[in-house]
Amino acid sequence: MRCATLTLGLTLLSLVSACETCPYRSVNSFTNADDTNQTLGCCDAQISFEFLNAYDDADVDILVVEVPGAATQVTTWLTRNTCERLFDTGSSVPRCEILIGPVQAGTTSQKTKVPMGRLRVWVQQRNPVQTQVQYVVSAVLWRHSCTTGMAPG
């Protein structure tokens, strides 16, 4: 019996050790690219989308894609989903806690540990030019994971 207990204990220990060596990888991503409205009006226009971080150990990065042939002049931030408006018109002082940002067009933020739960990505055009801009923004969740494929989101 003692031998069986020792074998079972070593087997469990090896399983725990194997999980600690799981690769750090993308486990889910969220983007506005599937939305029909990918344009943003001028002059402090803001838009947001929410996503769920279902992991307590995940990092997030934000990617702001430059749309070919479009003057992508947007800035992006990540907040908790309770943030209903990031800036007042004409103000540069955020009304909510910023988790990531500002992230400029054509760049990717650093991967940052974020709280579990619903998060909100804000996109804002802070250009006085009277024009609409196109944009594509993605939020990517990263963590150590031994499973394959993307998690449902």
C-alpha positions in Angstrom: 0.0 0.0 0.0 2.9 2.3 0.8 4.4 1.8 -2.6 1.0 2.5 -4.3 0.7 5.8 -2.3 4.2 6.8 -3.2 3.6 6.0 -6.9 0.3 8.0 -6.9 2.1 10.9 -5.2 4.9 10.9 -7.8 2.4 10.7 -10.6 0.5 13.7 -9.3 3.7 15.6 -8.8 4.8 15.0 -12.3 1.4 16.2 -13.6 1.7 19.5 -11.6 5.3 19.9 -12.9 4.1 19.4 -16.5 1.5 22.1 -16.1 4.1 24.6 -14.9 6.0 24.1 -18.1 3.0 24.9 -20.4 3.8 27.4 -23.1 3.0 31.1 -22.7 0.6 31.7 -25.6 -2.4 33.6 -26.9 -5.6 32.0 -25.5 -8.2 34.3 -26.8 -8.5 37.5 -28.8 -11.2 40.1 -29.3 -11.4 42.6 -32.1 -13.7 45.2 -33.7 -12.8 43.9 -37.2 -16.1 41.9 -37.3 -18.2 44.9 -36.5 -19.8 46.7 -39.4 -19.0 50.1 -37.9 -15.2 50.5 -38.0 -15.2 54.3 -38.5 -14.9 56.9 -35.9 -16.0 60.5 -36.2 -13.8 63.5 -35.6 -13.1 65.7 -32.7 -12.9 63.6 -29.5 -15.2 60.9 -30.8 -15.1 57.8 -28.6 -16.3 54.2 -29.1 -15.7 51.1 -27.0 -16.2 47.3 -27.0 -16.2 44.9 -24.1 -14.6 41.5 -23.6 -14.4 38.9 -20.9 -11.1 37.9 -19.3 -12.0 34.5 -17.8 -8.6 33.9 -16.2 -7.1 35.2 -13.0 -3.6 34.8 -14.4 -3.9 36.4 -17.8 -2.0 39.2 -19.4 -3.5 41.4 -22.2 -1.9 43.4 -25.0 -3.7 45.9 -27.3 -2.9 46.0 -31.0 -4.0 49.1 -33.0 -3.7 48.3 -36.7 -3.0 50.9 -39.3 -5.7 50.5 -42.0 -4.0 50.7 -45.5 -5.0 53.8 -47.3 -6.6 55.4 -44.2 -5.3 58.0 -41.9 -5.6 56.0 -38.7 -5.3 58.6 -36.0 -6.8 56.9 -33.0 -5.6 56.2 -29.5 -6.7 53.2 -27.5 -7.0 52.4 -23.8 -8.1 49.5 -21.7 -10.3 50.0 -18.6 -12.7 48.0 -16.5 -16.2 47.6 -18.0 -17.7 50.0 -15.4 -16.1 52.9 -17.2 -19.0 54.4 -19.1 -17.1 57.4 -20.6 -13.3 57.6 -20.7 -12.9 61.4 -21.3 -15.2 64.4 -21.1 -15.3 66.4 -24.4 -12.2 68.5 -24.7 -10.5 67.0 -21.6 -7.3 64.9 -21.5 -7.9 63.7 -18.0 -9.4 60.2 -17.8 -12.5 59.7 -15.8 -11.6 56.0 -15.1 -8.7 53.9 -14.0 -6.5 53.1 -17.1 -5.2 49.5 -17.2 -3.4 49.8 -20.5 -2.7 52.8 -22.7 -2.5 55.1 -24.4 -1.7 52.9 -27.4 -1.2 54.6 -30.7 -2.0 53.4 -34.2 0.5 51.0 -35.7 1.7 49.9 -32.3 1.1 47.1 -29.7 1.1 47.7 -26.0 3.2 45.7 -23.5 1.6 42.6 -22.1 0.0 43.7 -18.8 -1.5 41.6 -16.0 -5.2 42.6 -15.8 -8.0 41.7 -13.4 -10.4 38.8 -14.2 -13.8 39.9 -15.4 -15.3 42.2 -18.1 -13.0 44.8 -19.5 -13.6 47.6 -22.0 -11.4 48.8 -24.9 -11.8 52.5 -25.7 -10.9 54.0 -29.1 -10.7 57.7 -29.5 -9.9 60.1 -32.3 -8.3 63.2 -30.7 -7.7 65.1 -33.9 -9.5 68.4 -34.7 -9.6 67.6 -38.4 -13.2 67.2 -39.5 -13.0 63.7 -40.9 -13.8 60.1 -40.0 -11.1 57.5 -39.5 -11.0 53.8 -40.0 -9.5 51.6 -37.3 -9.0 48.0 -36.3 -8.2 47.2 -32.6 -7.6 43.8 -31.0 -7.2 42.8 -27.4 -5.3 39.5 -26.9 -5.2 37.4 -23.8 -2.0 35.6 -23.0 -1.2 33.0 -20.3 0.5 29.7 -19.7 -1.8 27.0 -21.1 -1.4 23.4 -22.0 -4.6 23.3 -24.0 -4.7 23.8 -27.8 -6.9 26.1 -29.7 -8.5 29.4 -28.7 -10.9 29.6 -25.8 -14.5 30.6 -26.6 -15.1 34.3 -26.2 
